[in-house]
Amino acid sequence: MLEYLLYPLAKQFIIFHVLKYITFRTLSAMITALVISMIFGAPFIKFMTRIGMGQVVRSDGPKNHISKKGTPTMGGVLMILSILVSTLLWMDIANVYVWILLFALLGFGAIGFTDDYKKLKDRSSKGLKGSYKLVLETVLTIAVIYLLLRFDDLNYTLTFPFFKRFVVNLGWVYFVLFLFIVIGTSNAVNLTDGQDGLAIVPVMTCFGVYAVFAYVLGNVKFSEYLMFAAIPGTGEIATFAGAVIGASMGFLWFNTYPAEIFMGDTGSLGLGGVLGIVAIILKQEILLAIIGGVFVIEALSVITQVSSFKLIGRRVFAMAPIHHHFELKGWVEPKITVRFWIISILLALLGLATLKLR
């Protein structure tokens, strides 16, 4: 928006030429979102505490989590607002991709908000029924598919990291994959958000990698040099990713152990859903399984635990998701969190390496 309003002044003031650079607007969006989160974080926490929006702890969870009861939740509301404001300020308002991402962020965030509100209202850790959430997430994802088909030629091919020309055309099956990736990522981030600061750093590393890919794929020269198929307009996604990273850093300031606030399903479902959509728009779906490896492990641990118990009546882990397993094995929470952060950073570096190692 600022580009639209201020760039015409570049004829009189050369400094406004920087508004044409995606890199400048990406960093500006990141800083703006960070500042908003930092300024309004403490007042938001006090407000949520005053109106009684405290976390409801699951009764079958680790015993040390009882102390978290009453900690303000729904911090995702502040994150989403920070992302929304900073993206609108610094984005190219003519870019369809960013508008679709904002729509998805608000949509998945609304589903998470409804889930959080029901938990607080009922004073229960259950929230919305899983089937209800699945239906809502499916409808929203189909809406995103429609928008991409309406405003863009949705590509039905699947590319593979480390391979230059290995491309598979999935045809209509791609729509099934689309649903699986978006809904799966949304819920995987939600499952990972079970310890102070655990989910937010992997979210940042994933969006950091995709910011780089967006910039490369949106630039014909860079994409040709690195032997990628250019996707015009995707460079602007870097601005959105920058806003997510900035809002996440600001949130982490208050969410680090011991957390003063949790993002709740509002944040985890919102960020997870839009992360899956970014992966699809950039045609880097399989890359998400690499850089989002922490989310994959957490989701698989739950699937394994449930399947094992139903099939043979035995549990593989002491508790799922897997971060709870390590807690019950005696690892202190900050150690688990930081080690998962280290893994997410290493996976992000591996993901960036696929730009060249192909």
Beta strands, then each sheet from edge to edge (+ up, - down):
strand 1: 157-159
strand 2: 167-169
sheet 1: 1+ 2-
end
